[in-house]
Amino acid sequence: MTAIIRETNFDTLGTLKKGKVRDIYDLGDQLLIVATDRLSAFDVVLPTGIEDKGKVLTKLSLFWFRQMKDVVPNHIIETDIDRYPANLREYGEALRDRSMLVKKARVLPVECVVRGYLAGSGWNEYRKSGTVCGIKLAENLKESSKLEEPIFTPSTKADEGHDLNISFEETVKIIGDDYARKLRDTTIAIYEKARDIAEKRGIIVADTKFEFGTIEGDVVLIDEVLTPDSSRFWSLKDYAPGKSQESYDKQIVRDYLNTLDWPKTYPGPELPPEIAKKTSDRYKEIYKILTGENL
């Protein structure tokens, strides 16, 4: 059993910004991003860590960064800790397989969501109004139906609480017309390439979200890419529209939490060992299916 890393405390590495899952160290002209084994559900970071979750997020993101190099550049400098600067290598084992040394980018404050199937909040909205994020869809679609074309449904980036869906026009107001069009077109291009790669491995990418930044004015892909934390993955052989599908993500945790008398606010409850292990196994399973490698 490997050590579960919920917290990092690298005192010599400068300013720490702590997200729900990632710890980001400002190294001056670069950033060190460390994916911990923290898990959030219903916007609450739970006290139980998930073994190897941070490694899955990092290594799967790197797999996709490589696949998408011909679509959009990214912010990666180095991921092999043996090639890190000396002041980072002293934290070697805590960083191995779960960290990225990256260029600093000016983050564009929009979550770039793309949906290829009708699920989750999109399905809930469609049942009421026939739309998803205000976009009119064909009539008589079922839950989990494949859309005729993937749709771009951006949202605001929220450090706390829920992101808020916004229209393309609102995206233009936030980041300008040129960047809005670039992000929309790039998001759909990444999704379509990932969808085709995943389907050959028996996986449907139902929806996902990306983050982008700019370096010297050029758009780059940043943060994480097509992981179980940012995407809805379904089994192609088990796919059956007209109902919800089983996902390769933390749905095991959500289902467990929904059995509890818990108000979905801090503090979160501890997870039973069997739920934590099942979740870890699920993350490792989708990693192996998509990459063809064991973690």
C-alpha positions as CSV (number, residue, x, y, z in Angstrom):
1,M,0.0,0.0,0.0
2,T,1.3,3.4,-1.0
3,A,1.2,6.4,1.3
4,I,-1.9,8.6,1.0
5,I,-1.0,12.2,0.6
6,R,-3.7,14.6,1.6
7,E,-1.5,17.5,2.5
8,T,1.8,18.9,1.3
9,N,4.0,21.2,3.3
10,F,7.1,22.1,1.4
11,D,8.3,25.0,3.5
12,T,11.2,25.9,1.3
13,L,9.2,26.2,-1.9
14,G,7.6,29.6,-1.6
15,T,3.9,30.5,-1.7
16,L,1.3,27.8,-1.5
17,K,-2.1,28.1,-3.1
18,K,-4.4,25.3,-2.0
19,G,-7.2,24.1,-4.2
20,K,-9.7,21.3,-3.4
21,V,-7.3,18.7,-4.8
22,R,-4.2,20.4,-6.0
23,D,-1.5,22.3,-4.1
24,I,0.3,24.9,-6.2
25,Y,3.7,26.4,-5.3
26,D,4.9,29.6,-6.8
27,L,8.5,29.2,-7.7
28,G,8.9,32.6,-9.3
29,D,8.8,32.2,-13.1
30,Q,7.4,28.7,-12.8
31,L,4.7,26.8,-10.8
32,L,4.9,23.4,-9.1
33,I,1.5,21.7,-9.2
34,V,1.0,18.7,-6.9
35,A,-2.1,16.5,-7.1
36,T,-2.9,15.2,-3.7
37,D,-5.2,12.3,-2.8
38,R,-7.9,14.7,-1.5
39,L,-11.4,14.1,-2.8
40,S,-14.2,16.6,-2.8
41,A,-17.9,15.7,-3.1
42,F,-20.8,18.2,-3.2
43,D,-18.1,20.9,-3.0
44,V,-16.8,19.6,0.3
45,V,-13.3,18.3,0.7
46,L,-13.7,15.0,2.6
47,P,-11.3,14.0,5.5
48,T,-10.6,10.6,3.9
49,G,-7.9,10.4,1.2
50,I,-8.2,8.1,-1.9
51,E,-5.0,6.0,-2.4
52,D,-3.1,7.0,-5.6
53,K,-5.9,9.4,-6.8
54,G,-3.4,12.2,-7.3
55,K,-1.1,9.9,-9.4
56,V,-4.0,8.9,-11.6
57,L,-5.0,12.6,-12.1
58,T,-1.4,13.6,-13.0
59,K,-0.4,10.7,-15.2
60,L,-3.7,10.6,-17.1
61,S,-3.5,14.4,-17.7
62,L,0.0,13.9,-19.0
63,F,-1.3,11.1,-21.3
64,W,-3.9,13.5,-22.8
65,F,-1.5,16.5,-22.9
66,R,0.7,14.4,-25.2
67,Q,-2.3,13.4,-27.3
68,M,-3.4,17.0,-27.8
69,K,-0.1,18.6,-28.7
70,D,-1.1,19.0,-32.3
71,V,-4.4,20.7,-31.2
72,V,-3.1,23.2,-28.7
73,P,0.2,23.8,-26.8
74,N,0.3,23.2,-23.0
75,H,2.1,24.6,-20.0
76,I,4.2,21.6,-19.1
77,I,8.0,22.1,-18.5
78,E,8.9,18.8,-16.7
79,T,7.2,15.9,-14.9
80,D,10.2,13.6,-14.2
81,I,11.3,14.5,-10.7
82,D,14.8,13.2,-11.4
83,R,15.1,16.2,-13.8
84,Y,13.6,18.7,-11.4
85,P,15.8,21.4,-9.9
86,A,17.8,20.3,-6.8
87,N,15.6,22.2,-4.4
88,L,12.6,20.2,-5.5
89,R,14.3,16.8,-5.6
90,E,14.6,16.7,-1.8
91,Y,10.8,16.2,-1.8
92,G,11.2,13.5,-4.5
93,E,9.0,10.7,-3.3
94,A,6.2,13.0,-2.2
95,L,6.3,14.5,-5.7
96,R,6.9,11.4,-7.8
97,D,4.1,10.7,-10.4
98,R,1.8,13.3,-8.9
99,S,3.5,16.7,-9.8
100,M,4.1,18.9,-12.8
101,L,6.6,21.7,-13.2
102,V,4.8,24.2,-15.5
103,K,5.1,27.6,-17.1
104,K,3.2,30.4,-15.5
105,A,0.2,31.4,-17.6
106,R,-2.5,34.1,-17.3
107,V,-5.5,32.0,-16.5
108,L,-8.6,32.8,-18.6
109,P,-11.4,32.9,-16.0
110,V,-13.8,30.5,-17.8
111,E,-14.4,26.8,-17.3
112,C,-14.7,25.4,-20.8
113,V,-17.3,22.6,-20.6
114,V,-18.2,20.5,-23.6
115,R,-21.1,18.0,-23.7
116,G,-21.5,15.2,-26.2
117,Y,-24.3,13.4,-24.3
118,L,-27.3,14.5,-22.3
119,A,-26.6,13.9,-18.6
120,G,-26.4,15.4,-15.2
121,S,-27.5,19.0,-14.9
122,G,-27.9,19.2,-18.7
123,W,-30.5,16.5,-18.6
124,N,-32.3,18.2,-15.7
125,E,-32.5,21.4,-17.7
126,Y,-33.6,19.7,-20.9
127,R,-36.5,18.0,-19.2
128,K,-37.8,21.4,-18.1
129,S,-37.1,23.6,-21.1
130,G,-35.7,21.5,-24.0
131,T,-32.4,23.4,-23.6
132,V,-28.9,22.9,-22.1
133,C,-27.3,26.0,-20.8
134,G,-29.8,27.9,-22.9
135,I,-28.9,26.1,-26.1
136,K,-32.0,24.6,-27.8
137,L,-31.7,20.9,-28.6
138,A,-33.7,18.4,-30.6
139,E,-37.0,17.2,-29.2
140,N,-37.7,13.9,-27.6
141,L,-34.2,13.1,-26.5
142,K,-33.7,10.6,-23.7
143,E,-31.4,10.7,-20.7
144,S,-27.9,9.9,-21.8
145,S,-28.8,10.5,-25.5
146,K,-25.8,11.3,-27.8
147,L,-26.1,14.8,-29.1
148,E,-26.0,15.4,-32.9
149,E,-22.9,17.7,-32.3
150,P,-21.0,18.4,-29.1
151,I,-22.0,21.7,-27.5
152,F,-19.8,24.3,-25.7
153,T,-21.4,25.3,-22.4
154,P,-19.0,27.5,-20.5
155,S,-19.2,28.4,-16.9
156,T,-17.6,30.8,-14.5
157,K,-14.6,29.6,-12.4
158,A,-15.5,29.5,-8.7
159,D,-12.9,28.8,-6.0
160,E,-15.7,28.1,-3.5
161,G,-19.0,26.6,-4.3
162,H,-20.6,25.9,-7.6
163,D,-19.5,27.2,-11.0
164,L,-22.3,29.1,-12.8
165,N,-23.3,28.4,-16.4
166,I,-22.9,31.3,-18.7
167,S,-23.7,31.9,-22.4
168,F,-21.2,32.3,-25.2
169,E,-22.1,36.0,-25.3
170,E,-21.3,36.4,-21.6
171,T,-18.0,34.6,-22.3
172,V,-17.2,37.2,-24.9
173,K,-17.9,39.9,-22.3
174,I,-15.5,38.3,-19.8
175,I,-12.5,37.4,-22.1
176,G,-13.2,39.1,-25.4
177,D,-14.5,37.8,-28.8
178,D,-11.2,36.4,-30.1
179,Y,-10.3,34.4,-27.0
180,A,-13.9,33.2,-26.6
181,R,-14.0,31.9,-30.1
182,K,-10.6,30.3,-29.7
183,L,-11.6,28.6,-26.5
184,R,-14.8,27.3,-27.9
185,D,-13.2,25.9,-31.1
186,T,-10.3,24.4,-29.2
187,T,-12.5,22.9,-26.6
188,I,-14.6,21.1,-29.2
189,A,-11.5,20.0,-31.1
190,I,-9.9,18.5,-28.0
191,Y,-13.2,16.7,-27.1
192,E,-13.7,15.3,-30.6
193,K,-10.2,13.9,-30.7
194,A,-10.4,12.5,-27.1
195,R,-13.8,11.0,-27.9
196,D,-12.5,9.1,-30.9
197,I,-9.4,7.8,-28.9
198,A,-11.5,6.7,-25.9
199,E,-14.1,5.0,-28.1
200,K,-11.4,2.8,-29.5
201,R,-10.7,1.7,-26.0
202,G,-14.4,1.1,-25.1
203,I,-15.0,4.3,-23.3
204,I,-17.5,7.1,-24.0
205,V,-16.5,10.6,-22.9
206,A,-20.0,12.0,-22.2
207,D,-18.7,15.5,-21.1
208,T,-15.6,17.1,-19.8
209,K,-14.2,20.5,-18.9
210,F,-10.9,22.2,-19.6
211,E,-9.0,25.3,-18.4
212,F,-6.9,27.5,-20.6
213,G,-4.5,30.3,-20.0
214,T,-2.3,32.6,-22.2
215,I,1.5,32.8,-22.4
216,E,2.7,35.9,-24.3
217,G,-0.8,36.1,-25.7
218,D,-1.0,32.5,-27.0
219,V,-3.7,30.2,-25.7
220,V,-2.3,27.1,-23.8
221,L,-4.1,24.2,-22.2
222,I,-3.5,24.1,-18.4
223,D,-4.3,22.3,-15.2
224,E,-5.8,18.8,-15.7
225,V,-7.1,17.1,-18.9
226,L,-9.8,14.4,-19.2
227,T,-9.5,12.9,-15.8
228,P,-12.2,11.2,-13.7
229,D,-12.4,14.5,-11.7
230,S,-13.2,16.6,-14.8
231,S,-15.0,14.2,-17.1
232,R,-17.9,11.8,-17.2
233,F,-16.6,8.4,-18.6
234,W,-19.0,5.6,-19.5
235,S,-18.5,2.0,-20.7
236,L,-19.3,1.8,-24.4
237,K,-20.5,-1.8,-24.2
238,D,-22.8,-1.1,-21.3
239,Y,-24.2,2.2,-22.7
240,A,-28.0,2.3,-22.9
241,P,-29.8,5.6,-23.4
242,G,-32.9,6.3,-21.4
243,K,-31.4,6.0,-18.0
244,S,-28.3,7.3,-16.1
245,Q,-25.1,5.4,-16.8
246,E,-22.5,4.1,-14.4
247,S,-19.5,6.5,-14.4
248,Y,-15.8,5.9,-13.9
249,D,-15.4,8.5,-11.2
250,K,-16.3,9.3,-7.6
251,Q,-20.0,8.3,-8.0
252,I,-19.3,5.5,-5.5
253,V,-18.6,8.2,-2.9
254,R,-21.6,10.4,-3.9
255,D,-23.9,7.4,-3.7
256,Y,-22.6,6.5,-0.2
257,L,-22.9,10.1,1.0
258,N,-26.5,10.2,-0.2
259,T,-27.3,7.4,2.3
260,L,-26.2,9.6,5.2
261,D,-28.0,12.2,7.3
262,W,-25.4,14.8,6.2
263,P,-26.3,18.3,5.1
264,K,-23.5,18.4,2.5
265,T,-21.7,21.2,4.2
266,Y,-18.3,21.2,6.1
267,P,-17.2,19.2,7.9
268,G,-17.5,16.2,5.6
269,P,-17.8,12.6,7.0
270,E,-15.0,10.0,7.0
271,L,-15.5,7.4,4.3
272,P,-15.5,3.7,5.3
273,P,-12.3,1.9,4.1
274,E,-14.3,-0.3,1.6
275,I,-15.8,2.8,-0.1
276,A,-12.3,4.5,-0.3
277,K,-10.8,1.4,-1.8
278,K,-13.5,0.9,-4.3
279,T,-13.1,4.5,-5.4
280,S,-9.3,4.1,-5.7
281,D,-9.8,1.0,-7.8
282,R,-12.2,2.8,-10.0
283,Y,-9.7,5.6,-10.7
284,K,-7.0,3.1,-11.5
285,E,-9.3,1.1,-13.7
286,I,-10.1,4.0,-16.0
287,Y,-6.4,4.9,-16.1
288,K,-5.5,1.4,-17.4
289,I,-8.4,1.3,-19.9
290,L,-7.5,4.7,-21.5
291,T,-3.7,4.4,-21.4
292,G,-3.2,0.6,-21.7
293,E,-0.8,0.8,-18.7
294,N,-1.0,-0.2,-15.0
295,L,-0.6,2.7,-12.6
